[in-house]
Amino acid sequence: MPEDGRGAAADQAAQILSELCAVADEAERITIRRRLPEGLEALGVRMREVFDLAARWEKRLDSLRGLVPELLRCPDYERRMVGVSILDFRARRRLDQGQREELASLYLDHHDQLSVWDLVDRAAPRVVGRYLMEGLGPEARRKLLEELADSADPMRRRTAVTATFWMVRQGELDDALHLAARLAGETSERVSQPVGTALREVGKIDQDRLVAFLREHGGRLQRVTVRYAVARLPRAVREEFVPPRRK
């Protein structure tokens, strides 16, 4: 990016910091800080305020290529959340595939900065999932999802899973089930929990496929995955996989 463009983005990021600090709360900062990784700061801004600010800024921007990377490099959690929220709000618009590819690239190219699970969840379904489903063929889509799912970084694995949420909502179940089988032995709850959520959403559309999947792979899944997966099944079916507790 040219220096003048980087400078303008830095000025915008500083303005956003000022707006966030104006509504920050010390008690909220302490609460947020408890769940952040070492090295990531908290300002203490409630998510509703963060999302409202991101929505206002997204409407002001023609291009996201300057400000969003700048925000994702910021040392505080809230400005990174503003960045991914801007991507998510832009992805809700009517866009062509070139524009969707740009959003997905902005997200994936700065994935190292997405070190908290809700930064991933905020944007992965619409930004990554929708682009993959509408912009790539089945083989290319599957290849990219597998690359993410095989990463040593649990947040990238989480992106792979949560990206399929968009696909499942459109009735495309194959990729979610494929990744759930590929990640059946997952030990990080940051990944095993959304695998269960993906399976639960599959079950809303095709209960028989979910039950067949659980009968084949349930023995390799983490308990949290199974609990989330069966949450919407009828009780009698659910108890096949999660027996009721003894009194």
Summary of the structure (lengths in Angstrom):
residues: 247
radius of gyration: 19.4
end to end distance: 63.7
largest distance: 67.9
contacts: 800
relative contact order: 0.07
helix: 72%
strand: 1%
